[in-house]
């Protein structure tokens, strides 16, 4: 259960430790002594017990359900960490916080995950050692995979999640294959959105092709970054459809253009 008093205490202790460390740019190592260190070790023990419970579960779906049940127990801690960073502009290395961001992604809490990822990326906080990729690459890989899975299953997935992942990681160095998958996922979702607009009698005449043009831009970028990204068929389909577009129906502004700058 969330406790404002506990969240405030965590924020105060974290803030004091951050200011004592005084590291700018990259998050400082955690203090080994003091009240904040004691509080953190208690939390580490709790988190370790939760991870031990998860290791006893073989089903991935059941693990995700268990994580969803466990996550509210860390709401105060997450709030306290973010509040301390907002007040000071600084942060500490935090393996527990990074793990919890991963859990948020695992259970599909993308809004919370993005807020936490922004903190991690801004302060150069490391992921736990078991992760081989950088935080930016991990975020892109995870969100893109979730979107492509949803697309394959004909489930809904907001393209805004992909656009947020793109915006958060735009200035970060990531593998081209990861960035290609992100563009591929955006392109596939926009292709499906174009199909929905074709069936929507209330949509403007040029709306489907506006979505297709934006989809084609992303799919071409995916192919530029990785020729094995598996988008050649979709590029061909969109190119043929857009060649049939009457010039007078093309809108002056493209409502489906992404707000983020190109990563070329």
C-alpha positions in Angstrom: 0.0 0.0 0.0 1.3 3.4 -0.9 2.3 5.7 1.9 3.0 9.4 1.3 5.1 9.6 4.5 7.3 6.7 3.4 7.7 8.1 -0.1 8.7 11.5 1.4 11.2 9.8 3.8 12.8 7.9 0.8 13.0 11.2 -1.2 14.7 13.0 1.7 17.2 10.2 2.4 18.0 9.8 -1.3 18.3 13.6 -1.7 20.8 13.8 1.1 22.9 11.0 -0.3 22.8 12.5 -3.8 24.0 15.8 -2.6 26.7 14.2 -0.5 27.9 12.3 -3.6 27.7 15.4 -5.8 28.2 13.6 -9.1 27.2 15.5 -12.2 26.5 13.8 -15.5 26.8 10.2 -14.5 24.9 8.9 -11.4 27.2 8.5 -8.5 27.9 5.2 -6.7 25.6 4.6 -3.7 26.9 5.4 -0.2 28.0 2.4 1.9 27.1 4.0 5.2 24.4 6.1 6.7 20.6 6.0 6.9 20.1 5.9 3.2 22.5 3.0 2.8 20.6 1.1 5.6 17.2 1.8 3.9 18.6 0.6 0.6 19.9 -2.6 2.0 16.5 -3.4 3.5 14.9 -2.8 0.2 17.6 -4.9 -1.5 16.7 -7.8 0.8 13.0 -7.4 0.0 13.6 -7.3 -3.7 15.9 -10.3 -3.4 13.2 -12.3 -1.7 10.8 -11.3 -4.5 13.2 -12.4 -7.2 13.7 -15.7 -5.4 9.9 -16.2 -5.5 10.0 -15.5 -9.3 12.7 -18.1 -9.8 10.4 -20.8 -8.5 7.9 -20.1 -11.3 8.6 -21.7 -14.7 5.7 -20.1 -16.7 6.6 -16.7 -18.2 3.0 -15.7 -18.1 2.8 -16.6 -14.4 6.0 -14.7 -13.7 4.5 -11.6 -15.3 1.3 -11.9 -13.3 3.4 -12.2 -10.1 5.5 -9.1 -11.0 2.3 -7.2 -11.6 1.2 -8.1 -8.0 4.6 -7.2 -6.6 5.1 -3.9 -8.3 2.7 -1.7 -6.2 4.9 -2.5 -3.1 7.6 -0.4 -4.7 5.5 2.6 -5.7 6.8 4.7 -2.7 10.4 3.9 -3.6 10.0 4.8 -7.2 8.2 8.1 -6.3 10.9 8.9 -3.8 13.8 8.3 -6.2 12.2 10.5 -8.9 11.3 13.2 -6.4 14.9 13.4 -5.1 16.3 13.6 -8.6 13.8 16.3 -9.6 14.7 18.4 -6.6 18.5 18.0 -7.0 19.0 17.4 -10.7 21.3 14.5 -9.7 20.9 10.7 -9.0 22.6 7.6 -7.6 23.3 4.3 -9.3 20.4 2.1 -8.5 20.2 -1.5 -9.5 16.8 -1.9 -7.8 15.2 1.0 -9.7 16.6 -0.3 -13.0 15.2 -3.8 -12.3 11.8 -2.2 -11.5 11.9 -0.4 -14.8 12.4 -3.7 -16.5 9.5 -5.2 -14.6 7.2 -2.3 -15.7 8.1 -3.1 -19.3 7.5 -6.8 -18.7 4.0 -6.3 -17.4 3.1 -3.7 -20.0 3.0 -0.6 -17.7 4.6 1.5 -20.5 3.8 4.9 -19.1 5.5 4.1 -15.8 8.4 2.4 -17.6 9.0 5.5 -19.8 9.1 7.8 -16.8 11.6 5.5 -15.1 13.6 5.1 -18.3 13.9 8.8 -18.8 15.5 9.0 -15.3 17.8 6.2 -16.1 18.9 7.6 -19.4 19.3 11.2 -18.2 21.6 10.1 -15.3 23.4 7.3 -17.0 22.3 4.7 -14.6 23.5 1.2 -15.4 21.2 -1.8 -16.0 22.0 -4.9 -13.8 25.0 -6.9 -14.9 22.9 -9.7 -16.4 21.7 -7.4 -19.2 24.2 -7.2 -22.0 22.7 -4.2 -23.8 22.7 -0.5 -22.9 19.5 1.0 -21.3 18.6 2.7 -24.5 19.0 -0.4 -26.7 17.1 -2.5 -24.1 14.2 0.0 -24.1 14.0 0.1 -27.9 14.3 -3.7 -28.2 11.6 -4.4 -25.6 9.0 -1.9 -26.8 9.6 -2.8 -30.5 9.2 -6.5 -29.7 6.0 -5.9 -27.8 4.6 -3.8 -30.7 5.5 -6.4 -33.4 4.0 -9.2 -31.3 0.8 -7.2 -30.9 0.7 -6.5 -34.6 1.2 -10.2 -35.5 -1.7 -11.1 -33.1 -3.9 -8.3 -34.5 -3.9 -6.8 -31.0 -3.9 -3.0 -30.3 -0.7 -1.3 -29.5 -0.4 2.5 -29.3 2.1 3.9 -31.8 2.7 6.6 -29.3 4.6 4.1 -27.2 7.1 3.6 -30.0 7.4 7.3 -30.7 8.1 7.9 -27.0 10.8 5.3 -27.0 12.3 6.9 -30.1 12.2 10.4 -28.5 13.8 9.1 -25.2 16.7 7.4 -27.0 17.3 9.7 -29.9 20.6 11.1 -28.6 21.8 7.7 -27.4 24.1 5.3 -29.3 22.2 2.1 -30.0 22.8 -0.8 -32.4 21.4 -0.2 -35.9 19.4 -3.4 -35.8 17.6 -2.1 -32.7 16.8 1.2 -34.3 15.7 -0.6 -37.4 13.2 -2.7 -35.5 11.8 0.4 -33.9 11.2 2.0 -37.3 9.8 -1.3 -38.6 7.3 -1.5 -35.7 6.1 2.1 -36.3 5.7 1.5 -40.0 3.7 -1.7 -39.5 1.3 0.0 -37.0 0.8 3.0 -39.3 0.0 0.6 -42.2 -2.7 -1.0 -40.1 -3.9 2.5 -39.1 -4.2 3.4 -42.8 -6.4 0.3 -43.3 -8.7 1.3 -40.5 -9.0 4.8 -41.9 -10.0 3.3 -45.3 -13.0 1.7 -43.5 -13.8 4.8 -41.5 -16.4 6.9 -43.4 -15.7 9.9 -41.2 -12.0 10.0 -42.0 -10.8 12.7 -44.4 -10.1 11.6 -48.0 -6.3 12.0 -47.6 -6.0 10.4 -44.2 -5.2 6.8 -45.2 -2.4 7.9 -47.6 -1.0 10.3 -45.0 -0.6 7.3 -42.7 0.9 5.3 -45.5 3.4 8.0 -46.4 4.6 8.1 -42.8 4.7 4.3 -42.6 6.8 4.1 -45.8 9.3 6.6 -44.4 9.8 4.5 -41.3 10.0 1.2 -43.2 12.6 2.6 -45.6 14.6 3.8 -42.7 14.4 0.4 -41.2 15.8 -1.1 -44.4 18.6 1.5 -44.5 19.7 0.5 -41.0 19.3 -3.2 -41.6 18.7 -4.8 -45.0 17.6 -8.0 -43.1 14.8 -6.1 -41.3 12.1 -7.9 -43.3 10.3 -4.9 -44.6 10.9 -5.1 -48.4 7.4 -6.6 -49.1 5.7 -3.8 -47.1 7.8 -1.1 -48.8 6.7 -2.5 -52.2 3.0 -2.6 -51.2 3.0 1.0 -49.9 5.0 2.3 -52.9 2.4 0.8 -55.3 -0.5 2.2 -53.3 0.9 5.7 -53.1 1.6 5.8 -56.8 -2.2 5.7 -57.3 -2.8 8.7 -55.1 -4.3 11.7 -56.9 -2.0 14.7 -56.3 -4.9 16.9 -55.4 -5.9 14.6 -52.5 -2.6 15.0 -50.7 -3.1 17.1 -47.5 -0.9 20.2 -47.0 0.2 18.8 -43.6 0.7 15.2 -42.6 -1.1 14.4 -39.3 0.8 11.2 -39.0 4.3 12.7 -39.1 6.3 11.9 -36.0 7.2 14.8 -33.8 10.8 13.5 -33.2 13.6 14.5 -35.5 15.0 11.9 -38.0 17.9 9.8 -36.8 19.7 10.0 -40.1 
